[in-house]
Amino acid sequence: MSAADVARVRALVCDVFGTVVDWRGGVARAFEALGRAKGVAADWPALADEWRAGYQPAMQRVRTGDLPWTNLDALHRMILDPLLSRHGLDLSEAETQHLNTAWHRLDPWPDSVPGLTRLKRRFVIGTLSNGNVGLLVDMAKHGGLPWDVVFSAELVRHYKPDAETYRSTYALLGLEPHEVMMVAAHTGDLEAARGYGLRTAFVARPREHGAGRPPAPVAPDAFDVVVGDFEALAQVMGA
């Protein structure tokens, strides 16, 4: 990416789950804590994976109109209840609700806060997540994430990769599409954003799905910027 192209970027919007925070580790630890309290042992990372596996199918039901608009907290609960039943985990309503909000308390990857703090000095930084606003605000408070703005699918009632989610960023900021950069660890998210005119930055997260499931490598020229973490992104972007 040339210096001239960097100079045209005014805002960076970030995917959050997997890109900025470690969803798998955080959810597995939430399961494990409940298991200890209940005297139950299980493969907690596998349960985290199973919960996450319901994420895209649930959002697709909203996209197709099979479900009316339903925010991510409610979708997570819809996936969680049968998961608990399948595994014979008998939780109270309070315990189930606390577990459901584990997604609000996910920890950032070690480079996220320092890298974002550097980027914030030069750019507007924000989320562009399928998470609902309350979830993203709680997560920012929990992890010290220094967002200027929280963009959420909930604001436009469309889940990524629907066009409305990406277009809302530059529309609400009063910018042109090429002045906004989408940052994500997921190529599909970046390809969708690029299709709507946003610049793109790939941040590698080889441990998102655990040490034994590294993602396919991404070519250095696949997106405007390809880096290994947020501190490297800040360096490339001159922050």
C-alpha positions as CSV (number, residue, x, y, z in Angstrom):
1,M,0.0,0.0,0.0
2,S,1.5,3.3,-1.0
3,A,2.0,6.3,1.3
4,A,-0.5,8.2,-0.8
5,D,-3.1,5.4,-0.3
6,V,-2.4,5.4,3.4
7,A,-2.9,9.2,3.5
8,R,-6.4,8.8,2.0
9,V,-7.6,6.4,4.8
10,R,-9.3,8.3,7.6
11,A,-11.0,5.5,9.6
12,L,-10.3,1.8,10.4
13,V,-13.2,-0.5,11.3
14,C,-12.5,-3.9,12.8
15,D,-14.1,-7.2,12.9
16,V,-14.0,-8.2,16.5
17,F,-14.5,-12.0,17.2
18,G,-11.3,-13.7,16.4
19,T,-9.6,-10.5,15.0
20,V,-9.5,-8.4,18.1
21,V,-10.5,-10.8,20.8
22,D,-9.9,-14.5,21.5
23,W,-13.5,-15.8,21.4
24,R,-12.5,-19.5,21.7
25,G,-10.3,-19.2,24.7
26,G,-12.8,-16.9,26.5
27,V,-15.8,-19.0,25.9
28,A,-14.0,-22.2,26.8
29,R,-12.9,-20.7,30.1
30,A,-16.5,-19.6,30.9
31,F,-17.6,-23.2,30.3
32,E,-14.8,-24.5,32.5
33,A,-15.6,-22.2,35.4
34,L,-19.2,-23.4,35.4
35,G,-18.0,-26.9,35.1
36,R,-15.8,-26.5,38.2
37,A,-18.7,-25.0,40.1
38,K,-21.0,-27.9,39.1
39,G,-18.4,-30.6,39.5
40,V,-18.6,-31.5,35.8
41,A,-15.7,-32.2,33.4
42,A,-15.9,-32.0,29.6
43,D,-13.9,-30.9,26.6
44,W,-14.7,-27.2,27.1
45,P,-12.9,-25.9,23.9
46,A,-15.0,-28.4,21.9
47,L,-18.2,-27.0,23.4
48,A,-17.0,-23.5,22.5
49,D,-16.5,-24.7,19.0
50,E,-19.9,-26.3,18.9
51,W,-21.5,-23.1,20.1
52,R,-19.7,-21.0,17.5
53,A,-20.7,-23.5,14.8
54,G,-24.3,-22.4,15.2
55,Y,-23.4,-18.7,14.6
56,Q,-23.5,-18.5,10.8
57,P,-26.6,-20.8,10.4
58,A,-28.5,-18.6,12.9
59,M,-27.6,-15.4,11.2
60,Q,-28.5,-16.9,7.8
61,R,-32.0,-17.6,9.2
62,V,-32.3,-13.8,9.9
63,R,-30.9,-12.9,6.4
64,T,-33.4,-15.1,4.7
65,G,-36.4,-13.9,6.7
66,D,-36.9,-17.3,8.5
67,L,-36.4,-15.3,11.7
68,P,-37.3,-11.6,12.2
69,W,-34.4,-9.3,13.2
70,T,-32.8,-11.0,16.2
71,N,-29.6,-9.6,17.8
72,L,-26.6,-11.7,18.5
73,D,-27.2,-12.1,22.3
74,A,-30.6,-13.7,21.5
75,L,-29.1,-15.9,18.7
76,H,-26.4,-17.1,21.0
77,R,-29.0,-18.1,23.6
78,M,-31.0,-19.9,20.9
79,I,-27.9,-21.9,20.1
80,L,-26.8,-22.4,23.7
81,D,-30.0,-23.9,25.1
82,P,-30.1,-27.1,22.9
83,L,-26.3,-27.4,23.2
84,L,-26.6,-27.6,27.0
85,S,-29.4,-30.1,26.7
86,R,-27.4,-32.3,24.3
87,H,-24.5,-32.5,26.7
88,G,-26.6,-33.0,29.8
89,L,-25.5,-29.7,31.4
90,D,-28.2,-28.7,33.9
91,L,-27.9,-25.0,34.6
92,S,-30.1,-22.6,36.4
93,E,-31.5,-19.6,34.4
94,A,-29.1,-17.3,36.1
95,E,-26.1,-19.6,35.3
96,T,-27.3,-20.0,31.7
97,Q,-27.7,-16.3,31.2
98,H,-24.2,-15.6,32.8
99,L,-22.7,-18.1,30.4
100,N,-24.5,-16.6,27.4
101,T,-22.9,-13.2,28.2
102,A,-19.4,-14.8,28.2
103,W,-19.2,-13.2,24.7
104,H,-19.3,-9.8,26.5
105,R,-16.2,-10.6,28.5
106,L,-13.7,-11.9,25.9
107,D,-10.1,-10.9,26.3
108,P,-8.2,-9.1,23.6
109,W,-5.2,-10.8,21.8
110,P,-2.0,-9.3,23.4
111,D,-1.3,-7.0,20.5
112,S,-4.8,-5.6,20.1
113,V,-4.9,-2.9,22.7
114,P,-1.4,-1.5,22.1
115,G,-1.8,-1.6,18.3
116,L,-5.2,0.0,18.4
117,T,-4.0,2.7,20.7
118,R,-1.3,3.6,18.2
119,L,-3.8,3.6,15.3
120,K,-6.2,5.8,17.3
121,R,-3.6,8.6,17.3
122,R,-3.9,8.9,13.5
123,F,-7.2,7.4,12.6
124,V,-10.8,7.1,13.8
125,I,-11.0,3.5,14.9
126,G,-14.1,1.4,15.5
127,T,-15.8,-2.0,15.4
128,L,-17.7,-3.4,12.5
129,S,-19.1,-6.5,14.1
130,N,-22.2,-8.8,14.0
131,G,-22.2,-8.4,17.8
132,N,-24.9,-6.2,19.2
133,V,-24.1,-2.7,20.6
134,G,-24.4,-3.7,24.3
135,L,-22.2,-6.7,23.8
136,L,-19.5,-4.6,22.1
137,V,-19.6,-1.9,24.7
138,D,-19.3,-4.4,27.5
139,M,-16.4,-6.1,25.7
140,A,-14.6,-2.8,25.2
141,K,-15.0,-2.0,28.9
142,H,-13.8,-5.4,29.9
143,G,-10.8,-5.5,27.7
144,G,-9.8,-1.8,27.5
145,L,-10.5,-1.6,23.8
146,P,-10.0,2.1,22.8
147,W,-12.8,2.4,20.2
148,D,-13.9,5.9,19.0
149,V,-17.1,4.4,17.6
150,V,-19.1,1.1,17.8
151,F,-20.6,0.0,14.5
152,S,-22.8,-3.0,14.8
153,A,-25.0,-5.1,12.5
154,E,-27.7,-4.2,15.0
155,L,-27.7,-0.5,13.9
156,V,-28.8,-1.5,10.3
157,R,-30.5,-4.8,11.2
158,H,-28.4,-6.7,8.7
159,Y,-25.6,-9.2,9.4
160,K,-22.3,-9.2,7.5
161,P,-21.8,-9.8,4.7
162,D,-24.9,-7.8,3.7
163,A,-24.1,-4.6,2.0
164,E,-25.8,-2.4,4.6
165,T,-23.3,-3.3,7.3
166,Y,-20.3,-2.1,5.3
167,R,-22.0,0.9,3.8
168,S,-23.1,2.1,7.2
169,T,-19.6,2.9,8.2
170,Y,-18.7,5.5,5.7
171,A,-22.2,6.8,5.5
172,L,-22.4,7.5,9.3
173,L,-18.9,8.9,9.4
174,G,-19.5,11.2,6.4
175,L,-16.7,9.6,4.4
176,E,-16.1,8.1,1.0
177,P,-15.8,4.3,0.8
178,H,-12.0,4.4,0.0
179,E,-11.4,6.5,3.2
180,V,-12.5,3.5,5.4
181,M,-10.3,0.4,5.9
182,M,-11.9,-2.9,7.0
183,V,-9.6,-4.9,9.3
184,A,-10.2,-8.6,9.8
185,A,-8.7,-12.0,10.2
186,H,-11.3,-13.5,7.9
187,T,-10.8,-13.3,4.1
188,G,-14.6,-13.5,3.4
189,D,-15.2,-10.4,5.5
190,L,-12.5,-8.5,3.7
191,E,-13.6,-9.6,0.2
192,A,-17.1,-8.4,1.0
193,A,-15.8,-5.1,2.2
194,R,-13.6,-4.6,-0.8
195,G,-16.7,-5.3,-3.0
196,Y,-18.3,-2.2,-1.5
197,G,-15.3,0.0,-2.0
198,L,-13.5,-0.2,1.4
199,R,-9.8,-0.6,1.7
200,T,-8.8,-3.9,3.4
201,A,-6.2,-5.1,6.0
202,F,-5.8,-8.7,6.9
203,V,-4.5,-9.5,10.4
204,A,-3.4,-13.1,10.9
205,R,-4.8,-15.0,13.8
206,P,-3.3,-18.5,13.5
207,R,-4.6,-19.6,17.0
208,E,-8.2,-18.4,16.6
209,H,-9.4,-22.0,16.3
210,G,-6.7,-23.6,18.5
211,A,-3.1,-24.6,17.9
212,G,-4.1,-27.6,15.8
213,R,-6.3,-25.8,13.3
214,P,-4.3,-23.0,11.6
215,P,-6.0,-21.2,8.8
216,A,-4.8,-21.3,5.2
217,P,-2.0,-18.8,4.5
218,V,-2.9,-15.5,2.9
219,A,-0.7,-14.1,0.1
220,P,1.1,-10.8,0.8
221,D,-0.8,-9.1,-2.1
222,A,-4.2,-10.6,-1.3
223,F,-5.4,-7.3,0.3
224,D,-4.2,-3.8,0.7
225,V,-2.3,-4.7,3.8
226,V,-1.4,-8.2,5.2
227,V,0.2,-8.3,8.6
228,G,0.7,-10.5,11.6
229,D,-0.8,-8.3,14.3
230,F,-2.2,-4.9,15.2
231,E,1.2,-3.5,16.1
232,A,2.5,-4.4,12.7
233,L,-0.6,-2.8,11.2
234,A,0.1,0.4,13.1
235,Q,3.6,0.4,11.7
236,V,2.5,0.0,8.1
237,M,-0.2,2.7,8.6
238,G,2.4,5.2,10.0
239,A,0.8,5.3,13.4
